[in-house]
Amino acid sequence: SDEDSYRYSVTTNFDLGKVLPEKAKLTMPLYYSYNKEVVKPKYNPLDTDMRLRDALDALQTDEEKDSLKSLTVTSEVQKNLSLSGVRFNVATANHPMPYDPANFTFNYSHQRTHAEGVTTVYEENKQWRGGMNYSWTPNWKNWEPFKNLKSKSKWLQIVKDQNLAFAPQSLTFNTDITRTYYELQERDIDDIENPQSLPLNFAQTFLWNREFSLKWDIFKALHFSFQSGTNAEVEEPYTPVNKDLYADAYSAWKDSVKTSLRHFGRPLSYNQSTQLSYKLPINRIPLFDWVTADASYNATYSWLRGTEQEDGSTLGNTINTQRTVNVNGKFSMETLYNHSTFLKEANKRFSASKAKSESKKKVDARKKEKEDKKKAEEKARQDRE
């Protein structure tokens, strides 16, 4: 082979929370990996009659050796660091409170790839991601102020059923920020002494997503839920983000990002949905126990930012809305007839007669099935004889 290649990697995964005392109740899973690959040609590409090792030994200064290595050796380094599910497992006993540390979970990750080669001065690909999740799920009982009324009157049942939920069934909020940055400096083979003779290529994205969800059964008969989501971008000037090479541009970039973060970014899209349902307790009134009724309401809304043209103008934003309302009612005539003694007795006789008829049909069906089976067995016996 005309080249030598080396590759090695290191990976580790452990819980940093176990380093602290158990009373801290901290969970902090850490993952880290390091990978490096190096490809060295055996001969100097600039002088194919000389081995690369001999060419490096012939150079006197470290700067000259590093310069020759960058022109001949291809290398790639990958680093990954992540912290997932970081949380303090501290919660109020029996009744979780909204301020409990256990309601918060944090995540962070960073990946970096750095490559160098004969035609590449350097190539950088970086990604950062950080997020937080908040989830509160209380188990508080509904307040029922009239539940223990001693009266057994059916007319007071609708009063006894009155209740109120002081807290929602669940409340969640998620947010994550993702930033990616890519930078490529290609090498001009005809001008090796000037590594920046070719223009720098770069690409960048900076996104901020947020989600909110609420579920609250305010009464046992009234169910409410709401969800919303926002996708936004953190505005940043179109400039290389390299504080070592472009200090002034980096300072302007940093100020722009800080301003955008303070305003929660620039929205790209927004979605929300609302669901509401209610079961009318009219059947809890003895006079209307034969009537059931319920209603539901569903609404969605979405907004999408329009595409901007080169001159800064836009084709306009897009809005979609939808709403659905349903009302259902059901009358049980049998329950209504049972309010009359005469009709109730007639209904019992009809039900008994119907049940008897159904029972007789089942008996006749089983009897016929046995007869058919007996005939089939008799016919099979005759065929064998």
C-alpha positions as CSV (number, residue, x, y, z in Angstrom):
1,S,0.0,0.0,0.0
2,D,1.2,3.5,-0.8
3,E,-0.3,4.9,2.4
4,D,-0.7,4.2,6.1
5,S,-3.9,4.7,8.0
6,Y,-4.6,5.0,11.7
7,R,-7.9,5.0,13.5
8,Y,-8.8,4.9,17.1
9,S,-11.8,5.8,19.2
10,V,-12.7,6.3,22.9
11,T,-16.3,6.1,24.2
12,T,-17.6,6.5,27.8
13,N,-21.0,6.6,29.4
14,F,-21.7,7.0,33.0
15,D,-24.0,8.9,35.5
16,L,-22.4,11.9,37.0
17,G,-25.1,12.1,39.6
18,K,-23.6,9.1,41.3
19,V,-20.5,11.1,42.1
20,L,-22.5,13.3,44.5
21,P,-24.1,12.2,47.7
22,E,-27.3,10.2,47.4
23,K,-29.2,13.0,49.2
24,A,-28.6,15.2,46.1
25,K,-31.0,12.9,44.1
26,L,-29.3,14.1,40.9
27,T,-29.5,12.1,37.6
28,M,-27.0,13.3,35.0
29,P,-26.2,10.6,32.3
30,L,-23.0,11.6,30.4
31,Y,-22.0,10.3,27.0
32,Y,-18.7,11.2,25.4
33,S,-16.9,9.8,22.4
34,Y,-13.7,10.7,20.5
35,N,-12.8,9.3,17.1
36,K,-9.7,10.1,15.0
37,E,-8.6,8.9,11.6
38,V,-5.3,9.7,10.0
39,V,-4.1,8.8,6.5
40,K,-0.4,9.3,5.7
41,P,1.1,8.7,2.2
42,K,4.4,6.8,2.3
43,Y,5.9,9.2,-0.3
44,N,5.9,12.9,-0.4
45,P,3.3,14.0,-3.0
46,L,5.4,17.1,-3.7
47,D,8.4,14.8,-4.4
48,T,7.4,11.3,-5.2
49,D,10.9,10.0,-5.1
50,M,11.3,10.8,-1.4
51,R,9.6,9.1,1.5
52,L,7.4,11.5,3.5
53,R,9.2,10.5,6.7
54,D,12.6,11.5,5.2
55,A,11.1,14.7,3.9
56,L,9.9,15.7,7.4
57,D,13.3,14.8,8.9
58,A,15.0,17.0,6.4
59,L,13.1,20.1,7.6
60,Q,14.6,22.1,10.5
61,T,11.7,24.0,12.1
62,D,8.4,22.7,13.5
63,E,6.5,25.3,11.4
64,E,7.9,23.8,8.2
65,K,7.1,20.3,9.3
66,D,3.5,21.2,10.3
67,S,3.1,22.9,6.9
68,L,4.2,19.8,5.0
69,K,1.9,17.6,7.1
70,S,-1.1,19.8,6.4
71,L,-0.4,19.4,2.7
72,T,0.1,15.7,2.7
73,V,-1.7,14.1,5.6
74,T,-5.5,13.7,5.7
75,S,-7.1,13.6,9.2
76,E,-10.6,13.7,10.6
77,V,-11.5,14.1,14.3
78,Q,-15.0,13.6,15.7
79,K,-16.1,14.6,19.2
80,N,-19.5,14.0,20.8
81,L,-20.7,15.1,24.2
82,S,-24.2,14.8,25.5
83,L,-26.1,15.1,28.8
84,S,-29.6,13.6,28.6
85,G,-32.3,13.4,31.2
86,V,-30.6,15.7,33.7
87,R,-32.9,16.3,36.7
88,F,-33.2,16.5,40.5
89,N,-35.6,13.8,41.7
90,V,-37.0,16.0,44.4
91,A,-40.8,16.1,44.6
92,T,-43.4,16.9,47.2
93,A,-44.8,13.7,48.7
94,N,-48.4,12.6,47.9
95,H,-49.2,15.8,46.0
96,P,-46.7,17.1,43.4
97,M,-46.4,20.8,43.4
98,P,-45.7,23.0,40.3
99,Y,-42.4,24.2,41.7
100,D,-40.9,20.7,42.4
101,P,-37.4,20.3,40.9
102,A,-38.5,16.9,39.6
103,N,-40.8,18.6,37.1
104,F,-37.8,19.9,35.2
105,T,-35.6,17.8,32.8
106,F,-32.6,19.2,30.9
107,N,-30.7,18.0,27.9
108,Y,-27.5,19.2,26.1
109,S,-25.4,17.8,23.3
110,H,-22.5,19.0,21.2
111,Q,-20.9,17.4,18.2
112,R,-17.9,18.6,16.3
113,T,-16.1,17.2,13.2
114,H,-12.8,18.7,12.1
115,A,-11.1,17.5,8.9
116,E,-7.9,18.5,7.1
117,G,-6.4,17.3,3.8
118,V,-4.4,17.9,0.7
119,T,-7.1,20.0,-0.9
120,T,-8.7,21.2,2.3
121,V,-7.1,23.7,4.7
122,Y,-9.8,22.8,7.2
123,E,-13.5,21.7,7.3
124,E,-15.5,22.3,10.5
125,N,-19.0,21.0,11.2
126,K,-20.5,21.8,14.6
127,Q,-23.8,21.3,16.2
128,W,-25.2,22.4,19.6
129,R,-28.5,21.4,21.0
130,G,-30.0,22.3,24.4
131,G,-33.4,21.8,25.7
132,M,-35.7,21.8,28.8
133,N,-38.9,19.9,29.5
134,Y,-41.3,20.8,32.2
135,S,-44.1,18.4,33.2
136,W,-46.5,18.8,36.1
137,T,-49.1,16.1,36.7
138,P,-50.9,16.8,39.9
139,N,-53.2,14.1,41.5
140,W,-55.4,16.5,43.5
141,K,-59.0,15.3,44.1
142,N,-61.9,17.4,42.9
143,W,-63.6,19.6,45.4
144,E,-67.2,18.3,46.0
145,P,-68.8,20.6,48.6
146,F,-72.2,18.9,48.6
147,K,-71.1,15.3,48.4
148,N,-72.0,14.5,52.0
149,L,-75.5,15.9,52.0
150,K,-77.6,13.5,54.1
151,S,-80.8,13.7,52.1
152,K,-81.4,10.7,49.8
153,S,-83.8,12.6,47.5
154,K,-83.1,12.0,43.8
155,W,-83.8,15.7,43.2
156,L,-80.7,16.7,45.1
157,Q,-78.4,14.3,43.2
158,I,-77.5,17.0,40.7
159,V,-76.5,19.2,43.6
160,K,-74.4,16.4,45.2
161,D,-72.6,15.9,41.9
162,Q,-71.3,19.5,41.8
163,N,-67.4,19.5,41.7
164,L,-64.5,21.7,40.8
165,A,-60.9,20.9,39.9
166,F,-58.4,23.4,41.3
167,A,-55.5,22.1,39.2
168,P,-55.1,20.7,35.7
169,Q,-54.6,17.0,35.0
170,S,-51.3,17.8,33.2
171,L,-49.3,20.8,32.3
172,T,-46.2,20.5,30.0
173,F,-43.8,22.8,28.3
174,N,-40.9,21.9,26.0
175,T,-38.3,24.1,24.5
176,D,-35.1,23.3,22.6
177,I,-32.5,25.4,20.8
178,T,-30.5,23.9,17.9
179,R,-27.6,25.6,16.2
180,T,-25.5,24.2,13.4
181,Y,-22.5,25.8,11.7
182,Y,-20.4,24.5,8.8
183,E,-17.2,26.1,7.5
184,L,-14.9,25.0,4.7
185,Q,-11.7,26.6,3.6
186,E,-10.4,24.9,0.4
187,R,-6.7,25.0,-0.5
188,D,-5.5,26.6,-3.7
189,I,-2.9,24.2,-5.0
190,D,-1.4,26.9,-7.2
191,D,-1.0,29.2,-4.1
192,I,0.0,26.9,-1.3
193,E,1.6,29.7,0.8
194,N,-1.7,31.6,1.1
195,P,-4.3,29.3,2.7
196,Q,-7.0,31.9,2.4
197,S,-6.6,32.7,-1.2
198,L,-9.9,30.9,-2.0
199,P,-13.2,32.3,-0.6
200,L,-14.5,30.7,2.6
201,N,-17.7,28.6,2.3
202,F,-20.0,28.5,5.3
203,A,-23.6,27.7,6.3
204,Q,-25.5,28.3,9.5
205,T,-28.9,27.6,11.1
206,F,-30.1,28.7,14.5
207,L,-33.6,27.4,15.5
208,W,-35.7,27.7,18.6
209,N,-38.8,25.5,19.1
210,R,-41.4,25.7,21.8
211,E,-44.4,23.5,22.7
212,F,-47.1,23.9,25.3
213,S,-49.8,21.5,26.4
214,L,-52.6,21.8,29.0
215,K,-55.3,19.3,30.0
216,W,-57.8,20.4,32.5
217,D,-61.1,18.7,33.4
218,I,-62.5,21.7,35.2
219,F,-65.6,19.7,36.2
220,K,-66.0,15.9,35.8
221,A,-68.4,16.7,32.9
222,L,-66.3,19.5,31.4
223,H,-63.1,18.5,29.6
224,F,-60.7,21.0,28.2
225,S,-57.3,20.6,26.4
226,F,-55.0,23.0,24.6
227,Q,-51.8,22.5,22.6
228,S,-49.6,25.0,20.9
229,G,-46.3,25.0,19.1
230,T,-43.9,27.7,17.8
231,N,-41.0,27.3,15.5
232,A,-38.7,30.3,15.4
233,E,-35.3,31.2,14.1
234,V,-32.7,33.1,16.0
235,E,-31.7,35.9,13.6
236,E,-27.9,36.1,12.9
237,P,-26.1,38.1,10.2
238,Y,-24.8,36.2,7.2
239,T,-21.1,36.2,8.2
240,P,-18.5,33.7,9.1
241,V,-18.6,33.0,12.9
242,N,-14.9,32.7,13.6
243,K,-13.6,34.9,16.3
244,D,-10.0,34.0,15.6
245,L,-10.1,35.1,11.9
246,Y,-12.9,37.6,11.9
247,A,-13.1,39.2,15.3
248,D,-15.2,42.2,14.3
249,A,-17.7,40.1,12.4
250,Y,-17.9,37.8,15.4
251,S,-18.7,40.7,17.7
252,A,-21.5,41.9,15.5
253,W,-22.9,38.3,15.2
254,K,-22.9,38.0,19.0
255,D,-24.8,41.2,19.5
256,S,-27.4,40.2,16.9
257,V,-28.0,36.8,18.5
258,K,-28.4,38.3,22.0
259,T,-31.0,40.7,20.7
260,S,-32.9,38.0,18.9
261,L,-32.9,35.7,21.9
262,R,-34.3,38.4,24.1
263,H,-37.2,38.7,21.7
264,F,-37.7,34.9,21.6
265,G,-36.5,34.7,18.0
266,R,-38.3,35.4,14.7
267,P,-41.4,33.1,14.4
268,L,-41.4,30.9,11.3
269,S,-44.6,29.0,12.1
270,Y,-47.2,28.7,14.9
271,N,-49.9,26.0,15.5
272,Q,-52.5,25.6,18.2
273,S,-55.5,23.4,18.8
274,T,-58.3,23.6,21.4
275,Q,-60.7,20.8,22.4
276,L,-63.7,21.3,24.7
277,S,-66.4,18.8,25.6
278,Y,-69.3,19.0,28.0
279,K,-71.9,16.4,29.1
280,L,-75.1,18.2,30.2
281,P,-76.2,16.7,33.6
282,I,-79.9,17.0,32.7
283,N,-80.3,13.2,33.2
284,R,-79.5,13.7,36.9
285,I,-82.9,15.5,37.3
286,P,-85.5,12.7,37.9
287,L,-88.0,14.3,35.6
288,F,-85.5,14.2,32.7
289,D,-83.6,11.0,33.5
290,W,-84.5,9.7,30.0
291,V,-82.6,12.5,28.3
292,T,-78.8,12.6,27.7
293,A,-77.0,15.5,25.9
294,D,-73.4,16.4,25.2
295,A,-71.6,19.0,23.1
296,S,-68.0,19.3,21.8
297,Y,-66.0,22.1,20.3
298,N,-62.7,21.7,18.3
299,A,-60.7,24.5,16.8
300,T,-57.3,24.6,15.1
301,Y,-55.2,27.6,14.0
302,S,-51.9,27.7,12.1
303,W,-49.7,30.5,10.8
304,L,-46.8,30.1,8.4
305,R,-44.4,32.9,7.6
306,G,-44.2,33.7,3.9
307,T,-41.0,33.3,1.8
308,E,-38.9,36.4,1.6
309,Q,-37.4,37.5,-1.8
310,E,-34.0,38.9,-2.4
311,D,-35.3,42.5,-2.2
312,G,-36.7,41.9,1.3
313,S,-40.4,41.7,0.1
314,T,-42.6,38.8,1.0
315,L,-45.3,36.9,-0.8
316,G,-47.4,37.0,2.4
317,N,-48.0,34.8,5.3
318,T,-50.4,31.8,5.3
319,I,-53.2,31.4,7.9
320,N,-55.4,28.3,8.3
321,T,-58.3,28.0,10.7
322,Q,-60.9,25.3,11.3
323,R,-63.7,25.0,13.8
324,T,-66.1,22.1,14.5
325,V,-69.1,22.2,16.9
326,N,-71.1,19.0,17.7
327,V,-74.3,18.8,19.8
328,N,-75.8,15.3,20.5
329,G,-79.0,14.3,22.3
330,K,-80.5,11.0,23.1
331,F,-83.9,10.0,24.3
332,S,-84.5,6.7,26.0
333,M,-88.2,6.1,25.5
334,E,-88.1,2.9,27.6
335,T,-86.9,5.0,30.6
336,L,-89.7,7.6,29.9
337,Y,-92.4,4.9,29.7
338,N,-91.2,3.5,33.1
339,H,-92.4,6.7,34.7
340,S,-96.0,5.3,34.1
341,T,-97.0,2.3,36.3
342,F,-99.2,0.9,33.6
343,L,-96.6,1.3,30.8
344,K,-93.9,-0.1,33.1
345,E,-95.8,-3.3,33.8
346,A,-96.6,-3.6,30.1
347,N,-93.0,-3.2,29.3
348,K,-92.1,-5.9,31.9
349,R,-94.6,-8.3,30.3
350,F,-93.3,-7.6,26.8
351,S,-89.7,-8.0,28.0
352,A,-90.5,-11.3,29.7
353,S,-92.5,-12.6,26.6
354,K,-89.6,-11.6,24.4
355,A,-87.0,-13.2,26.6
356,K,-89.2,-16.4,26.7
357,S,-89.5,-16.4,22.9
358,E,-85.7,-15.9,22.5
359,S,-85.1,-18.8,24.9
360,K,-87.5,-21.1,23.0
361,K,-85.7,-20.2,19.7
362,K,-82.3,-21.1,21.2
363,V,-83.7,-24.5,22.5
364,D,-85.2,-25.3,19.1
365,A,-82.0,-24.4,17.4
366,R,-79.9,-26.7,19.6
367,K,-82.5,-29.5,19.1
368,K,-82.3,-29.2,15.4
369,E,-78.5,-29.1,15.5
370,K,-78.5,-32.5,17.4
371,E,-81.0,-34.0,14.9
372,D,-78.9,-32.9,11.9
373,K,-75.8,-34.4,13.5
374,K,-77.5,-37.7,14.2
375,K,-78.7,-37.9,10.6
376,A,-75.2,-37.2,9.3
377,E,-73.8,-40.0,11.5
378,E,-76.5,-42.4,10.3
379,K,-75.8,-41.6,6.7
380,A,-72.1,-42.1,7.2
381,R,-72.6,-45.5,8.8
382,Q,-74.8,-46.7,5.9
383,D,-72.2,-45.6,3.4
384,R,-69.5,-47.6,5.1
385,E,-71.8,-50.8,5.0
